[in-house]
Amino acid sequence: LTRTVSGKTGRVSDVDVTLSGVFHQRLADLELALVGPRGQKVMLMSDVCFGRGKRAGFTWDDEAARPMLNGDFCESGNRFVPSNHEPGEYPAPPAPPGPLSDRLAVFDGTDPNGEWRLFAWDDDAGSASGFFVERFSLDIKTRPPAAVAPGVGALELTEGDSTQLTLVRESSEGGKGAGAVRVASTPATATAGNDFTPVASTVYFAPGETVKTIRLDALTDGLAEGPESYAVSVTDA
């Protein structure tokens, strides 16, 4: 089952998944895994519940009060945390290979736009059958991208020296996914190429990474000069 999300701004801070209209002769055989547009994946249910899924419907929510249990009746309409009682059991392609996360927070910090895919399979094919009459729905909350700024307001360098400027990604709601910023220098009284090496690059942050450094310098040009300056901007978080 697929669902395309478009037009959302910011980064994921919370995802809840609802699937209604599930029929299965043996719910314990039903396995569900969700894959986001950026490839993160979570097992929603595996080897849980008991009985027949006559018009069953569930919501998976990391903040729910309880998991689905193995051998227990999962009451339709309830909210559950993702529940996997066979963490080493993985499906065959085209379903996603393991390992799979057991929390929807794996999507936090990612871009929500794109195709979300829900894979369903029966881990005991032949003993029971089932089908869906509705697609899944997503409740996605987002936050603005985390701001990135230099760790200091100014640096002083002697001609011929270099230093590292620290870039700090600020704290934000939810986890931090992969990110990037554009860093560029602008001449002021200092001349690019003669007084300093110009900077123009994209700095990438790995998921969870909050600190990066870039190299800045002051070149020796052989001229007797007073203090000179150039600016470094951080944009396009």
Disulfide bonds with the S-S distance in Angstrom:
Cys49-Cys74 2.00
